[in-house]
Amino acid sequence: MSNIRSLIKKFIPVSLFEKLEPLGHLIEAVFANVRYGFPAKNMHIIGVTGTNGKTTTTFMIHRILHEADYKVALTSSVAYGIGDDIKPQIEHITTAQAGILQKRLRDFKKAGVNWVVVETSSHALAQNRVWGLPYEIAVMTNLTYDHLDYHKTFEKYSEAKRKLFAIANKNGRTFGVVNAEDKLANKFASTIKRHVSYGVKAGDLRAKNIKLSGTGTDYEAKIGKDSYDIHLNLIGEFNVYNSMAAIAVAREIGVEKKQIEDGLAALKSVEGRVSSVDEGQNFNVLVDFASTPDAFENIFSTVRPIVKGKLVAVFGSAGRRDESKRPVQGEIAGKYADEVILTEEDDRDIDGNQILNEIAVGVEKTGKVLDKNYFKILNREEAIKFAIGRVSSKDDTVLLLGKGHEKTIERANETIDWNETEVARKLIKNLIKR
């Protein structure tokens, strides 16, 4: 179907294709449901949407339910699978195309799964790719500017996200979980019959006594007369928010207090989400998928206070994606990092040097100087090698952003295999051997 879609796209005007695309995806979704026997019927589907935090929240909900002995599966931008049998997702896509998604649901059902946590993107909702999924619990993590290259306006982007709540309002529990501190919280909450809000400064479920460190996070979650002593192996206040969304979902399902606490503590990491690369070196290397201004602010404001030495950041910006965010991300990185190295992400058919120049506008606003404390190295492996070579102290940290869990890099004339963590491992080993 994707080949047919690409062929059609070549021969009709872009404006017409954009109007017809949701219909084409809907037809594909209907056929996929018929082919695989409407597999989601009688399954409990939990949908997680938002700009940032979707993947981690999906993993947190899945881990809580798995540790509580629910037969649960997940499908996300990072991976899919049942229980501990989790397989990597290789496509550059958050929510799989309808045919793949329905086949996975069919396989889940055959294995006896009755709960599925689905990371659900605005694209999937706008394009009707998730038609046939009877979402009964909807989660909104947050909403900031993203994917405007596709949706054109923030209003259309947010309305696509809100569609998840509209679907859930027609099925089963009709229950929503909303970030109380997001400016669109009330709009999402009013879309569904029942909801719980969460936050640090506002919400029904609140986080108290937050203790952040470089190895984990502890806090107390309170709602009404109930309280939870939460330990996370993940760093950053943003993961406090993600875990509260997971707690709210688990409470609605009926998971007990200790099971919720144990489930969150059992999640060791999420690939490409502030994950550490350790080859015995005496400095830190962190890999994160952050690729929006909000995600940049979150990751840099989390990492900067715990880095005692120099912070070296490596990142780029995808071609054929929102161009307006490039200087903004450059400025955020320039503000927090001691050294910034700009490189490719997925340039596709856009001139990579042009992309680096657009990011550099923001970097230079912070006073950084080319070839002194910020650099442009288009080849990503060479950029990472250069960044590791800039380390001069055991207190230094190299932060690799934008690729995270992804397994390829898309260039103009080729798509190459890529594993950010493994590339970093190889380069660190080479450095240690010297």
VOPAGU-2260 file (C-alpha; in pm, 1 decimal, decimal comma):
REM VOPAGU-2260
SITE   aa  ch    i         X         Y         Z
SITE  MET   A    0       0,0       0,0       0,0
SITE  SER   A    1     284,0     241,4      78,3
SITE  ASN   A    2     424,3     193,1    -275,7
SITE  ILE   A    3      83,1     266,2    -427,6
SITE  ARG   A    4      55,1     574,0    -205,8
SITE  SER   A    5     395,5     699,2    -318,6
SITE  LEU   A    6     303,3     646,3    -684,7
SITE  ILE   A    7     -24,6     836,5    -649,7
SITE  LYS   A    8     157,4    1117,8    -471,2
SITE  LYS   A    9     382,4    1168,6    -774,7
SITE  PHE   A   10      96,0    1220,6   -1018,7
SITE  ILE   A   11    -159,1    1435,4    -836,2
SITE  PRO   A   12    -131,6    1784,1    -683,4
SITE  VAL   A   13     -12,4    1797,1    -322,7
SITE  SER   A   14    -328,8    1976,7    -206,9
SITE  LEU   A   15    -549,6    1703,7    -356,4
SITE  PHE   A   16    -334,0    1425,8    -209,7
SITE  GLU   A   17    -362,3    1581,8     137,5
SITE  LYS   A   18    -742,5    1576,5     109,1
SITE  LEU   A   19    -756,5    1219,0     -18,1
SITE  GLU   A   20    -492,2    1070,7     214,1
SITE  PRO   A   21    -716,5    1019,5     521,3
SITE  LEU   A   22    -973,3     841,2     301,9
SITE  GLY   A   23    -705,1     614,5     158,5
SITE  HIS   A   24    -580,0     525,6     507,5
SITE  LEU   A   25    -937,5     464,8     623,2
SITE  ILE   A   26    -996,9     219,8     338,4
SITE  GLU   A   27    -668,4      48,7     421,7
SITE  ALA   A   28    -767,2      26,7     790,5
SITE  VAL   A   29   -1108,4    -120,9     707,4
SITE  PHE   A   30    -950,9    -386,3     483,3
SITE  ALA   A   31    -688,0    -465,4     750,4
SITE  ASN   A   32    -958,0    -512,0    1014,4
SITE  VAL   A   33   -1154,2    -742,7     784,8
SITE  ARG   A   34    -842,4    -937,1     686,4
SITE  TYR   A   35    -735,8   -1002,2    1044,8
SITE  GLY   A   36   -1085,7   -1053,6    1183,6
SITE  PHE   A   37   -1131,7    -726,0    1375,9
SITE  PRO   A   38    -874,2    -838,6    1634,9
SITE  ALA   A   39    -922,8    -545,3    1874,6
SITE  LYS   A   40   -1284,8    -642,2    1939,3
SITE  ASN   A   41   -1330,1    -739,4    2306,3
SITE  MET   A   42    -974,7    -626,4    2387,7
SITE  HIS   A   43    -908,0    -341,6    2630,4
SITE  ILE   A   44    -720,6     -70,8    2440,6
SITE  ILE   A   45    -533,9     209,1    2620,6
SITE  GLY   A   46    -420,0     495,8    2399,5
SITE  VAL   A   47    -137,2     734,6    2490,2
SITE  THR   A   48     -95,3    1055,6    2292,9
SITE  GLY   A   49      85,2    1388,5    2334,9
SITE  THR   A   50     391,1    1569,0    2202,0
SITE  ASN   A   51     649,4    1434,0    2447,3
SITE  GLY   A   52     649,2    1145,7    2694,2
SITE  LYS   A   53     423,0     912,0    2495,6
SITE  THR   A   54     672,6     628,5    2465,2
SITE  THR   A   55     788,9     630,9    2827,0
SITE  THR   A   56     431,3     655,2    2956,5
SITE  THR   A   57     332,1     362,4    2734,0
SITE  PHE   A   58     617,1     153,0    2876,1
SITE  MET   A   59     528,9     253,0    3233,2
SITE  ILE   A   60     164,6     148,4    3197,4
SITE  HIS   A   61     268,5    -175,7    3030,8
SITE  ARG   A   62     523,3    -255,3    3303,5
SITE  ILE   A   63     277,5    -190,0    3586,7
SITE  LEU   A   64      16,3    -418,4    3431,4
SITE  HIS   A   65     271,6    -687,4    3346,6
SITE  GLU   A   66     413,7    -690,5    3700,4
SITE  ALA   A   67      55,1    -714,1    3829,8
SITE  ASP   A   68       7,2   -1031,2    3620,0
SITE  TYR   A   69    -218,1    -883,0    3353,5
SITE  LYS   A   70    -181,3   -1035,2    3007,3
SITE  VAL   A   71     -68,7    -713,2    2841,7
SITE  ALA   A   72     100,7    -604,8    2518,8
SITE  LEU   A   73     230,9    -273,9    2390,7
SITE  THR   A   74     302,0    -112,9    2058,7
SITE  SER   A   75     510,1     202,6    2043,3
SITE  SER   A   76     763,4     397,6    1840,5
SITE  VAL   A   77    1041,6     200,6    2013,0
SITE  ALA   A   78     908,3    -153,7    2032,5
SITE  TYR   A   79     610,7    -389,4    2040,9
SITE  GLY   A   80     537,2    -718,0    2210,5
SITE  ILE   A   81     383,4    -907,2    2498,4
SITE  GLY   A   82     507,2    -901,6    2856,9
SITE  ASP   A   83     885,6    -938,7    2855,9
SITE  ASP   A   84     894,3   -1051,0    2491,8
SITE  ILE   A   85     954,5    -707,2    2342,1
SITE  LYS   A   86    1079,7    -665,3    1983,7
SITE  PRO   A   87    1232,3    -349,2    1836,1
SITE  GLN   A   88    1023,8    -131,4    1606,6
SITE  ILE   A   89    1232,9     -57,4    1299,0
SITE  GLU   A   90    1001,3     181,8    1111,6
SITE  HIS   A   91    1038,3     559,7    1154,8
SITE  ILE   A   92     681,9     580,1    1278,5
SITE  THR   A   93     508,4     608,6    1615,1
SITE  THR   A   94     191,0     415,6    1535,1
SITE  ALA   A   95     232,8     140,0    1276,8
SITE  GLN   A   96      47,8     143,2     946,2
SITE  ALA   A   97    -295,9     -18,0     967,9
SITE  GLY   A   98    -196,6    -351,0     813,2
SITE  ILE   A   99      99,1    -397,7    1047,6
SITE  LEU   A  100     -94,8    -277,1    1351,1
SITE  GLN   A  101    -392,7    -505,8    1292,0
SITE  LYS   A  102    -166,7    -806,8    1231,4
SITE  ARG   A  103      13,1    -740,7    1559,0
SITE  LEU   A  104    -319,6    -710,1    1740,1
SITE  ARG   A  105    -429,1   -1040,4    1585,8
SITE  ASP   A  106    -108,5   -1204,3    1708,1
SITE  PHE   A  107    -153,7   -1051,4    2054,4
SITE  LYS   A  108    -507,3   -1186,2    2074,0
SITE  LYS   A  109    -399,8   -1535,0    1967,1
SITE  ALA   A  110    -147,1   -1528,4    2252,8
SITE  GLY   A  111    -422,7   -1455,5    2504,8
SITE  VAL   A  112    -360,6   -1082,5    2549,3
SITE  ASN   A  113    -659,2    -882,0    2666,2
SITE  TRP   A  114    -491,6    -545,2    2743,0
SITE  VAL   A  115    -295,4    -343,0    2486,2
SITE  VAL   A  116    -121,3      -8,5    2538,5
SITE  VAL   A  117     -96,1     177,6    2208,3
SITE  GLU   A  118     126,3     482,2    2162,9
SITE  THR   A  119     -96,2     684,8    1931,5
SITE  SER   A  120      31,0     967,1    1711,7
SITE  SER   A  121    -150,7    1268,1    1572,3
SITE  HIS   A  122     -75,6    1138,2    1221,6
SITE  ALA   A  123    -241,0     802,3    1296,8
SITE  LEU   A  124    -549,3     975,3    1433,5
SITE  ALA   A  125    -578,5    1234,1    1155,5
SITE  GLN   A  126    -526,6     968,7     886,3
SITE  ASN   A  127    -775,4     718,4    1036,0
SITE  ARG   A  128    -500,8     454,9    1063,6
SITE  VAL   A  129    -635,4     343,8    1402,5
SITE  TRP   A  130    -990,9     288,5    1279,0
SITE  GLY   A  131   -1127,5     -24,3    1445,5
SITE  LEU   A  132    -944,5      22,2    1777,4
SITE  PRO   A  133   -1202,5      53,8    2057,0
SITE  TYR   A  134    -993,1     277,5    2284,0
SITE  GLU   A  135   -1153,1     289,7    2627,6
SITE  ILE   A  136    -880,9     477,7    2816,8
SITE  ALA   A  137    -715,8     785,3    2662,3
SITE  VAL   A  138    -405,2     957,0    2799,1
SITE  MET   A  139    -274,9    1304,4    2707,4
SITE  THR   A  140      81,2    1371,9    2825,3
SITE  ASN   A  141     125,2    1730,5    2697,4
SITE  LEU   A  142      89,9    1939,1    2384,4
SITE  THR   A  143     352,7    2168,4    2237,7
SITE  TYR   A  144     426,9    2273,1    1881,0
SITE  ASP   A  145     527,7    1977,9    1662,7
SITE  HIS   A  146     449,5    1822,6    1323,6
SITE  LEU   A  147     324,0    2152,6    1184,5
SITE  ASP   A  148     482,0    2049,8     852,9
SITE  TYR   A  149     193,2    1802,0     830,2
SITE  HIS   A  150     -91,0    1954,3    1032,5
SITE  LYS   A  151     -14,7    2314,7     923,5
SITE  THR   A  152    -160,4    2472,8    1239,8
SITE  PHE   A  153    -137,6    2398,2    1610,4
SITE  GLU   A  154    -518,5    2387,8    1626,5
SITE  LYS   A  155    -535,2    2107,7    1367,8
SITE  TYR   A  156    -255,3    1924,9    1548,5
SITE  SER   A  157    -433,0    1944,7    1885,3
SITE  GLU   A  158    -766,7    1845,6    1731,0
SITE  ALA   A  159    -604,2    1534,9    1584,4
SITE  LYS   A  160    -479,3    1443,8    1932,8
SITE  ARG   A  161    -819,6    1513,2    2088,7
SITE  LYS   A  162    -974,8    1263,9    1849,5
SITE  LEU   A  163    -834,7     989,3    2073,6
SITE  PHE   A  164   -1052,4    1114,4    2360,3
SITE  ALA   A  165   -1355,5    1136,2    2132,9
SITE  ILE   A  166   -1308,1     772,3    2032,4
SITE  ALA   A  167   -1257,7     661,6    2394,0
SITE  ASN   A  168   -1574,4     847,7    2492,4
SITE  LYS   A  169   -1775,1     596,9    2287,3
SITE  ASN   A  170   -1623,9     277,7    2428,8
SITE  GLY   A  171   -1614,2      78,6    2752,2
SITE  ARG   A  172   -1486,5     281,0    3044,7
SITE  THR   A  173   -1493,0     619,5    2868,0
SITE  PHE   A  174   -1204,2     736,5    3085,0
SITE  GLY   A  175    -939,3     999,4    3021,1
SITE  VAL   A  176    -612,8    1099,7    3187,3
SITE  VAL   A  177    -504,8    1460,1    3137,3
SITE  ASN   A  178    -197,6    1665,7    3228,2
SITE  ALA   A  179    -355,9    1937,9    3443,3
SITE  GLU   A  180     -72,8    2180,8    3371,5
SITE  ASP   A  181    -116,8    2173,6    2995,5
SITE  LYS   A  182    -302,8    2474,4    2852,7
SITE  LEU   A  183    -544,1    2244,3    2665,3
SITE  ALA   A  184    -620,8    2022,2    2965,8
SITE  ASN   A  185    -979,7    2142,2    3002,2
SITE  LYS   A  186   -1052,3    2098,4    2632,6
SITE  PHE   A  187    -936,2    1737,2    2641,1
SITE  ALA   A  188   -1108,9    1664,9    2972,7
SITE  SER   A  189   -1441,1    1801,2    2845,3
SITE  THR   A  190   -1427,1    1558,2    2551,0
SITE  ILE   A  191   -1474,6    1251,4    2771,2
SITE  LYS   A  192   -1732,5    1153,9    3035,2
SITE  ARG   A  193   -1485,9    1076,9    3313,7
SITE  HIS   A  194   -1131,4    1188,8    3366,6
SITE  VAL   A  195    -849,4    1228,8    3617,9
SITE  SER   A  196    -597,1    1511,1    3594,5
SITE  TYR   A  197    -239,7    1501,4    3724,1
SITE  GLY   A  198      47,8    1737,9    3787,0
SITE  VAL   A  199     294,4    1887,0    4030,6
SITE  LYS   A  200     127,6    2226,2    4071,8
SITE  ALA   A  201    -227,6    2127,2    3977,4
SITE  GLY   A  202    -446,9    1821,6    3925,9
SITE  ASP   A  203    -640,3    1553,0    4111,3
SITE  LEU   A  204    -325,9    1339,5    4135,6
SITE  ARG   A  205     -26,0    1536,8    4263,4
SITE  ALA   A  206     343,6    1466,3    4307,9
SITE  LYS   A  207     493,0    1573,3    4641,7
SITE  ASN   A  208     843,1    1563,8    4793,7
SITE  ILE   A  209    1017,1    1508,3    4461,2
SITE  LYS   A  210    1381,6    1400,7    4489,3
SITE  LEU   A  211    1578,4    1406,6    4164,6
SITE  SER   A  212    1922,6    1254,4    4114,5
SITE  GLY   A  213    2149,4    1142,3    3834,5
SITE  THR   A  214    2042,8     779,9    3877,6
SITE  GLY   A  215    1670,8     797,4    3950,2
SITE  THR   A  216    1372,7     978,2    4096,3
SITE  ASP   A  217    1167,6     942,9    4414,4
SITE  TYR   A  218     842,2    1114,0    4507,2
SITE  GLU   A  219     506,5    1070,6    4678,1
SITE  ALA   A  220     194,0    1060,4    4462,7
SITE  LYS   A  221    -126,8    1168,6    4636,2
SITE  ILE   A  222    -489,3    1160,3    4529,0
SITE  GLY   A  223    -766,6    1201,0    4782,4
SITE  LYS   A  224    -681,2     979,7    5079,8
SITE  ASP   A  225    -452,7     753,4    4877,0
SITE  SER   A  226     -76,7     792,5    4850,5
SITE  TYR   A  227     197,7     605,4    4664,3
SITE  ASP   A  228     570,6     592,7    4738,0
SITE  ILE   A  229     723,3     601,8    4392,6
SITE  HIS   A  230    1077,3     513,6    4289,9
SITE  LEU   A  231    1181,4     547,3    3925,0
SITE  ASN   A  232    1503,7     429,6    3766,7
SITE  LEU   A  233    1455,1     713,4    3518,3
SITE  ILE   A  234    1580,1    1066,9    3570,0
SITE  GLY   A  235    1408,0    1403,4    3528,4
SITE  GLU   A  236    1094,9    1575,6    3649,1
SITE  PHE   A  237     929,0    1502,6    3314,4
SITE  ASN   A  238     930,2    1135,2    3414,1
SITE  VAL   A  239     741,7    1227,7    3730,6
SITE  TYR   A  240     463,9    1350,1    3501,7
SITE  ASN   A  241     483,9    1042,4    3279,7
SITE  SER   A  242     462,6     809,1    3578,0
SITE  MET   A  243     165,2     995,5    3726,1
SITE  ALA   A  244     -24,3     939,0    3401,0
SITE  ALA   A  245      58,7     567,8    3434,9
SITE  ILE   A  246     -58,3     565,5    3799,0
SITE  ALA   A  247    -390,2     721,9    3698,6
SITE  VAL   A  248    -446,9     453,4    3435,2
SITE  ALA   A  249    -353,9     171,2    3673,4
SITE  ARG   A  250    -587,5     304,2    3944,6
SITE  GLU   A  251    -875,8     312,4    3698,3
SITE  ILE   A  252    -811,7     -49,1    3600,0
SITE  GLY   A  253    -799,4    -157,5    3964,9
SITE  VAL   A  254    -430,4    -227,6    4017,0
SITE  GLU   A  255    -336,7    -228,8    4385,0
SITE  LYS   A  256    -106,9      25,6    4553,5
SITE  LYS   A  257     193,4    -205,2    4597,8
SITE  GLN   A  258     158,7    -339,8    4243,5
SITE  ILE   A  259     170,9      15,6    4107,0
SITE  GLU   A  260     477,6      98,7    4316,4
SITE  ASP   A  261     654,6    -226,6    4224,7
SITE  GLY   A  262     562,7    -194,5    3857,9
SITE  LEU   A  263     714,1     150,5    3817,8
SITE  ALA   A  264    1025,6      49,3    4011,3
SITE  ALA   A  265    1064,9    -254,3    3783,2
SITE  LEU   A  266    1109,0     -43,8    3468,2
SITE  LYS   A  267    1485,9     -11,5    3433,6
SITE  SER   A  268    1502,3     201,3    3119,8
SITE  VAL   A  269    1339,3     282,1    2786,2
SITE  GLU   A  270    1564,3     259,5    2481,9
SITE  GLY   A  271    1671,5     599,8    2355,6
SITE  ARG   A  272    1507,4     786,2    2643,1
SITE  VAL   A  273    1792,2     931,5    2851,9
SITE  SER   A  274    1965,5     594,1    2828,3
SITE  SER   A  275    2327,8     561,5    2933,6
SITE  VAL   A  276    2607,0     412,4    2721,2
SITE  ASP   A  277    2855,9     243,9    2951,7
SITE  GLU   A  278    3170,3      74,4    2821,4
SITE  GLY   A  279    3371,0     133,5    3137,4
SITE  GLN   A  280    3473,0     485,9    3034,9
SITE  ASN   A  281    3519,1     750,0    3306,1
SITE  PHE   A  282    3275,8     998,5    3150,1
SITE  ASN   A  283    2903,8     987,8    3069,0
SITE  VAL   A  284    2735,5     935,3    2734,1
SITE  LEU   A  285    2358,2     968,9    2716,7
SITE  VAL   A  286    2125,4     892,0    2424,0
SITE  ASP   A  287    1783,3    1054,4    2395,4
SITE  PHE   A  288    1518,7    1084,7    2124,1
SITE  ALA   A  289    1447,6    1453,5    2200,1
SITE  SER   A  290    1367,7    1635,4    1876,1
SITE  THR   A  291    1129,5    1919,4    1970,0
SITE  PRO   A  292    1195,9    2247,6    2154,8
SITE  ASP   A  293     993,8    2128,5    2454,3
SITE  ALA   A  294    1182,5    1797,8    2467,8
SITE  PHE   A  295    1511,8    1988,5    2438,1
SITE  GLU   A  296    1419,2    2215,1    2728,2
SITE  ASN   A  297    1322,9    1911,9    2937,0
SITE  ILE   A  298    1635,0    1708,9    2867,8
SITE  PHE   A  299    1883,8    1995,9    2897,1
SITE  SER   A  300    1728,0    2138,4    3214,5
SITE  THR   A  301    1741,2    1788,7    3365,1
SITE  VAL   A  302    2095,2    1695,7    3261,3
SITE  ARG   A  303    2271,6    2032,0    3306,2
SITE  PRO   A  304    2239,2    2049,0    3688,1
SITE  ILE   A  305    2387,5    1700,6    3734,3
SITE  VAL   A  306    2684,5    1749,5    3498,5
SITE  LYS   A  307    2979,8    1871,6    3702,1
SITE  GLY   A  308    3211,4    1911,2    3402,9
SITE  LYS   A  309    3159,9    1998,4    3037,4
SITE  LEU   A  310    2833,1    1919,1    2856,0
SITE  VAL   A  311    2880,1    1838,8    2485,8
SITE  ALA   A  312    2559,7    1811,1    2278,7
SITE  VAL   A  313    2527,1    1642,0    1938,0
SITE  PHE   A  314    2210,3    1678,5    1729,7
SITE  GLY   A  315    2053,2    1771,8    1396,7
SITE  SER   A  316    1702,4    1821,2    1258,4
SITE  ALA   A  317    1507,5    1601,3    1017,9
SITE  GLY   A  318    1452,5    1709,3     659,5
SITE  ARG   A  319    1095,3    1739,4     534,5
SITE  ARG   A  320     984,6    1816,3     889,0
SITE  ASP   A  321     899,9    2136,4    1078,3
SITE  GLU   A  322    1170,1    2386,6     985,6
SITE  SER   A  323    1065,6    2655,8    1235,0
SITE  LYS   A  324    1190,9    2455,6    1532,6
SITE  ARG   A  325    1552,9    2441,7    1412,8
SITE  PRO   A  326    1682,0    2778,9    1540,5
SITE  VAL   A  327    1478,1    2735,9    1859,4
SITE  GLN   A  328    1647,5    2403,9    1936,3
SITE  GLY   A  329    1983,3    2556,6    1849,5
SITE  GLU   A  330    1926,5    2836,2    2097,1
SITE  ILE   A  331    1820,0    2597,3    2374,6
SITE  ALA   A  332    2126,8    2379,1    2319,0
SITE  GLY   A  333    2355,0    2682,5    2303,3
SITE  LYS   A  334    2215,1    2809,4    2632,6
SITE  TYR   A  335    2272,9    2487,3    2827,2
SITE  ALA   A  336    2563,5    2305,0    2658,6
SITE  ASP   A  337    2927,1    2407,4    2680,4
SITE  GLU   A  338    2987,9    2276,2    2329,5
SITE  VAL   A  339    2739,8    2208,2    2049,5
SITE  ILE   A  340    2807,2    1980,0    1752,2
SITE  LEU   A  341    2553,6    2000,0    1468,4
SITE  THR   A  342    2511,4    1695,5    1246,4
SITE  GLU   A  343    2266,5    1503,0    1029,6
SITE  GLU   A  344    1948,8    1348,1    1167,7
SITE  ASP   A  345    1738,1    1230,1     873,1
SITE  ASP   A  346    1816,0    1490,4     607,8
SITE  ARG   A  347    1625,4    1298,4     341,3
SITE  ASP   A  348    1637,6    1504,2      18,4
SITE  ILE   A  349    1709,3    1835,9     193,3
SITE  ASP   A  350    2062,2    1980,4     182,9
SITE  GLY   A  351    2213,7    1880,9     516,7
SITE  ASN   A  352    2436,3    2186,8     531,3
SITE  GLN   A  353    2130,6    2408,3     488,8
SITE  ILE   A  354    1968,6    2239,8     789,2
SITE  LEU   A  355    2282,8    2288,0    1000,1
SITE  ASN   A  356    2293,5    2655,2     903,6
SITE  GLU   A  357    1931,0    2701,0    1012,6
SITE  ILE   A  358    2003,4    2543,0    1352,2
SITE  ALA   A  359    2322,6    2749,8    1382,8
SITE  VAL   A  360    2122,9    3074,6    1375,5
SITE  GLY   A  361    1987,6    2983,9    1719,8
SITE  VAL   A  362    2319,8    2853,8    1850,6
SITE  GLU   A  363    2496,2    3178,7    1758,9
SITE  LYS   A  364    2230,5    3385,9    1938,6
SITE  THR   A  365    2375,0    3245,4    2263,4
SITE  GLY   A  366    2722,2    3379,7    2181,1
SITE  LYS   A  367    2878,6    3055,5    2065,8
SITE  VAL   A  368    3145,0    3078,5    1795,9
SITE  LEU   A  369    3190,0    2838,3    1503,7
SITE  ASP   A  370    3489,4    2605,2    1539,6
SITE  LYS   A  371    3550,6    2727,2    1893,6
SITE  ASN   A  372    3258,4    2600,3    2100,7
SITE  TYR   A  373    3017,6    2492,8    1828,4
SITE  PHE   A  374    3092,0    2282,0    1522,9
SITE  LYS   A  375    2926,9    2152,7    1205,9
SITE  ILE   A  376    3006,8    1791,6    1111,3
SITE  LEU   A  377    2749,6    1651,5     870,7
SITE  ASN   A  378    2837,4    1281,1     899,8
SITE  ARG   A  379    2677,3    1166,8    1224,7
SITE  GLU   A  380    2933,9     902,2    1315,0
SITE  GLU   A  381    3216,1    1150,4    1262,9
SITE  ALA   A  382    3027,4    1402,7    1476,2
SITE  ILE   A  383    2990,4    1157,0    1763,5
SITE  LYS   A  384    3356,8    1058,3    1734,0
SITE  PHE   A  385    3453,0    1426,0    1749,2
SITE  ALA   A  386    3226,5    1482,9    2051,7
SITE  ILE   A  387    3379,4    1193,6    2244,5
SITE  GLY   A  388    3722,1    1329,5    2155,7
SITE  ARG   A  389    3628,4    1663,0    2314,9
SITE  VAL   A  390    3593,7    1496,1    2655,6
SITE  SER   A  391    3868,1    1612,6    2890,4
SITE  SER   A  392    3741,5    1514,1    3234,3
SITE  LYS   A  393    3564,4    1230,0    3413,3
SITE  ASP   A  394    3293,4    1481,3    3499,8
SITE  ASP   A  395    3211,3    1552,0    3132,7
SITE  THR   A  396    2895,6    1429,8    2957,8
SITE  VAL   A  397    2821,9    1375,2    2589,1
SITE  LEU   A  398    2452,0    1406,6    2504,9
SITE  LEU   A  399    2336,8    1249,3    2175,6
SITE  LEU   A  400    1993,6    1375,9    2070,7
SITE  GLY   A  401    1736,4    1311,9    1800,5
SITE  LYS   A  402    1787,4     950,4    1692,0
SITE  GLY   A  403    1730,8     764,4    2017,6
SITE  HIS   A  404    1600,2     416,0    1941,0
SITE  GLU   A  405    1579,1     453,1    1561,9
SITE  LYS   A  406    1758,0     194,0    1352,2
SITE  THR   A  407    1820,7     382,2    1026,7
SITE  ILE   A  408    1931,2     721,9     896,2
SITE  GLU   A  409    1746,3     847,0     588,6
SITE  ARG   A  410    1964,3    1031,7     337,4
SITE  ALA   A  411    1886,3    1169,3      -8,2
SITE  ASN   A  412    1987,3     860,0    -203,9
SITE  GLU   A  413    2008,8     591,2      61,9
SITE  THR   A  414    1884,2     468,5     394,9
SITE  ILE   A  415    2165,8     333,6     610,9
SITE  ASP   A  416    2146,2     104,0     913,3
SITE  TRP   A  417    2200,8     295,6    1234,6
SITE  ASN   A  418    2206,6     224,1    1604,7
SITE  GLU   A  419    2307,6     530,9    1804,0
SITE  THR   A  420    2393,1     335,8    2118,1
SITE  GLU   A  421    2604,4      77,3    1935,7
SITE  VAL   A  422    2788,2     343,4    1735,0
SITE  ALA   A  423    2869,6     525,4    2059,5
SITE  ARG   A  424    2984,1     197,2    2218,3
SITE  LYS   A  425    3220,7     127,2    1929,4
SITE  LEU   A  426    3370,1     477,4    1938,7
SITE  ILE   A  427    3414,3     467,7    2316,0
SITE  LYS   A  428    3591,9     129,9    2291,5
SITE  ASN   A  429    3825,2     269,4    2027,0
SITE  LEU   A  430    3905,4     565,2    2252,2
SITE  ILE   A  431    3974,6     339,8    2551,1
SITE  LYS   A  432    4212,0     118,0    2344,2
SITE  ARG   A  433    4441,0     411,1    2263,6
